[in-house]
Amino acid sequence: MKVPLYTSPAGDMLGSVGDKWGTAATDVLNEATAKEILDGKTSLYVYGVVQYFDIFNEYHETGFCSYRLPNNGPFIVCEYGNWFDTRPK
């Protein structure tokens, strides 16, 4: 997953004093695939990157990946795609 550099947040949760945020979304699923996911008949992956500057203006990022097998089992952490501060090469 190629993650763009985090430069400036696009959103604002609490006016001028709160957390800044930006989002990205995937393409809309077709109805058949959405139904399979909701019915637990297909695997579902949730992945992304949280990018932020802390109170000392130091940059951090955390990658996450989890998946769910069919039949509505629990989410399981992916073997790859999870990191904190050091992006894997």
C-alpha positions as CSV (number, residue, x, y, z in Angstrom):
1,M,0.0,0.0,0.0
2,K,1.6,3.2,-1.1
3,V,0.9,5.9,1.5
4,P,1.2,9.6,0.6
5,L,3.3,11.9,2.8
6,Y,1.2,13.7,5.5
7,T,1.6,17.4,5.1
8,S,-1.4,19.3,6.3
9,P,-4.6,18.0,7.8
10,A,-7.8,18.6,5.8
11,G,-10.4,18.5,8.6
12,D,-11.0,19.9,12.0
13,M,-13.0,18.3,14.8
14,L,-13.1,21.0,17.4
15,G,-12.8,24.4,15.7
16,S,-9.4,26.0,15.9
17,V,-8.3,24.2,19.0
18,G,-8.9,20.6,18.2
19,D,-7.5,17.6,16.4
20,K,-6.9,17.9,12.7
21,W,-7.8,15.0,10.4
22,G,-8.0,13.8,6.8
23,T,-9.7,10.8,5.3
24,A,-9.6,8.6,2.2
25,A,-12.3,6.1,1.1
26,T,-12.4,3.1,-1.2
27,D,-14.6,2.8,-4.2
28,V,-18.3,2.0,-3.6
29,L,-19.0,-1.7,-3.6
30,N,-21.7,-3.3,-5.8
31,E,-24.8,-4.5,-4.0
32,A,-24.0,-8.2,-4.3
33,T,-20.6,-7.7,-2.7
34,A,-22.0,-5.5,0.1
35,K,-24.6,-8.1,0.9
36,E,-22.0,-10.9,1.0
37,I,-19.9,-8.8,3.5
38,L,-23.0,-8.0,5.7
39,D,-24.1,-11.6,5.7
40,G,-20.6,-12.8,6.6
41,K,-20.1,-14.8,3.4
42,T,-16.9,-13.3,2.3
43,S,-13.6,-12.2,3.9
44,L,-13.3,-8.5,4.9
45,Y,-10.0,-6.6,5.3
46,V,-9.6,-3.3,7.1
47,Y,-6.3,-1.5,6.6
48,G,-4.9,2.0,6.6
49,V,-2.4,4.4,8.1
50,V,-2.8,6.9,10.9
51,Q,-0.4,9.9,10.4
52,Y,0.0,12.6,12.9
53,F,2.2,15.2,14.6
54,D,2.4,15.0,18.3
55,I,2.4,17.9,20.8
56,F,6.2,18.4,20.2
57,N,5.5,18.7,16.4
58,E,7.2,15.3,15.7
59,Y,5.8,13.2,13.0
60,H,4.5,9.7,13.7
61,E,2.6,7.1,11.7
62,T,1.0,3.7,12.5
63,G,-0.1,1.1,10.0
64,F,-2.8,-1.3,10.7
65,C,-4.4,-4.3,9.0
66,S,-7.0,-6.8,10.2
67,Y,-9.3,-9.2,8.5
68,R,-12.3,-11.3,9.1
69,L,-12.9,-14.8,7.5
70,P,-16.3,-15.8,6.3
71,N,-19.1,-16.8,8.7
72,N,-18.7,-13.6,10.9
73,G,-15.6,-14.8,12.8
74,P,-13.5,-12.3,14.9
75,F,-11.2,-9.9,13.2
76,I,-7.6,-11.2,13.1
77,V,-4.4,-9.1,12.9
78,C,-2.7,-9.5,9.4
79,E,0.8,-11.0,9.3
80,Y,2.0,-7.8,7.5
81,G,0.8,-4.2,7.4
82,N,1.1,-3.3,11.1
83,W,3.8,-1.0,12.4
84,F,4.4,1.9,14.7
85,D,6.8,4.8,13.6
86,T,9.0,2.6,11.4
87,R,7.4,1.8,8.1
88,P,8.5,-1.6,6.8
89,K,10.5,-1.7,3.6
